[in-house]
Amino acid sequence: MEVAGTMVSGAQNIFFAQLADPTVTHFSTAGTWCFTGEFVLYIFAFPGAALAMYQAAKPERKQAVGGLLLSAALTSALTGITEPLEFSFLFVAPVLFGISTVFAGLAYMLCYLLNITVGLTFSGGLLDLFMFGILQGNDKTSWMLIIPLGLAFFAVYFALFTFLIKKFNFATPGREEGDAETKLYTKADYNARKEGEKVSATADAPEGDERSVQITAGLGGAANIRDVDCCATRLRVTVHDGDKVNEAELKATGAAGVIRRGEGVQVVYGPQVNVIKTNLEAYLAARPAADGAAEPEAATKADSEQPAEAQGPRKPVATVTLGSPLTGEALSITACPDAVFAQKMMGDGACVVPATGELVAPCDAKVAFVFDTKHAVGLELPDGTGILCHVGIDTVKLGGKGFTACVAQGDEVKRGDTLLTFDLDYIRENAPSISTPVLVTTTDGKHEVRQLAFGRVNQGDDLLAVDIYEA
């Protein structure tokens, strides 16, 4: 484009050439068409998305996530740095990022059509808007049109993101289950997860699995690992000495976070955690004395002198398989956001985060009780084994509102029969969590519970196995 008698190429070069030309009465869109949409997005739209995430956060997490989202929104509006917000979309709900890209294109198009011509040096925040829009005057830039357009985008982002987050139960910051860390994500987190998925997909030889080697080292060595388990997103490990755990080394394996509670360690990897767990178990099995350390102190001399029959694994006389009473995400019971359930005080089992509002019988049984508030049902197997399905956390405080009981005490039910229906959106809005413990409440030493499914489950999918032993 020709400016002041000189041919200038490049959008930013054109804008600054016009900025220096006193004869220009209105800047050309040729120099600003690839910039102006940023002001609408960064000053208005992304703060609207941040407000939507705050609005959708769980009540008990709002204080923590509010500060994070407020700082991210202010950073976006003032400086145009949007990484924490955009990568949080990309990390937990890529569909929101995809929708945002469509609206980004719309913002640029509308700014072009409205002849808005504000340039920038760094990014589309208030600082650049002030210098290259407001100070240059509305006659040259039409910057005032950004305000109504931006307010419209703020409203659309807030309404659309709020609806989608709640409709599809996206785990945006503040909506994490259990004791997962509330945080915003960065490009490093996203790249670490991608690299982790790549490593997991290519690691098919346990002894050559460098990630398993590094995880073992981060957990204090093979001799420090007592038990390995996982849920849908987290590796759950019990160690002998929590002080030996190296969080930095675990995060270097691609983990998004590490949570420690005494001897319990949770390492957050995301959906590929099942592969990581399998590889880690195979690695540990192939190298049971990797550290050359002595056996844990729990293995006492008295234990070693027990008869071989006592040391061998017990064989159950019967096994009962329980189906998932809900469609949703199956987690370890230790992921339940209620300490009573998570610490197995009421029995062992699983925690299901429901996606639909129907609870069905996990097996053929008799209805032992239906709580007056209709939020929980107890079942009894023919041998007296007790089962509890408890919809949500602290839902007793709802007084039965949002719940409908479809059975009564004494009814005989078949696997798959409807026990309760409930308003999932109402519970999500009015209770601390929709996480639903499914427990075997008989704790007499003759029952051992094994979780069969983690991650996405449908009603009726095998969820728990209950091994029953002789007294």
Disulfide bonds with the S-S distance in Angstrom:
none
